Amino acid sequence: MATKLLRAHLFLLFALIAFWPPPAAAHAIVVASSPAQGQRLAQGECKIELRFNSRIDRARSRLVLMRPDGSSEALGLKETGVGESLEADAKGLQKGSHRLLWQALGVDGHVTHGEILFEVDR
């Protein structure tokens, strides 16, 4: 009887280990952006939208625009949209290369960051 109980416990332990779900790896990664990497814009205004592969914490996420003259501007995030995106408006863009620096806190508690380069031709 004790052997059967021991076998049942070992089987249950094995089943729990084998079928236990892996920890969530939901690092926030950009899956789409507007403007897109390397895009050329014809005008000095654009709606910025970054979509991520997981939900993000907007309160701890940010967008910073680096202008061609070296100045930077922290962009105000819109509260609209779904929990997987960051949205802002960029106005008065100068002609030249711009860098959009992003930082996002994913649901896994990890902060990810990156940059998107784009051009303005006006």
Secondary structure as GFF3:
##gff-version 3
##sequence-region A 1 122
A	DSSP	alpha_helix	2	19	.	.	.	ID=ss1
A	DSSP	beta_strand	30	34	.	.	.	ID=ss2
A	DSSP	beta_strand	40	41	.	.	.	ID=ss3
A	DSSP	beta_strand	46	52	.	.	.	ID=ss4
A	DSSP	beta_strand	56	66	.	.	.	ID=ss5
A	DSSP	beta_strand	72	75	.	.	.	ID=ss6
A	DSSP	beta_strand	85	90	.	.	.	ID=ss7
A	DSSP	beta_strand	96	106	.	.	.	ID=ss8
A	DSSP	beta_strand	111	120	.	.	.	ID=ss9
###
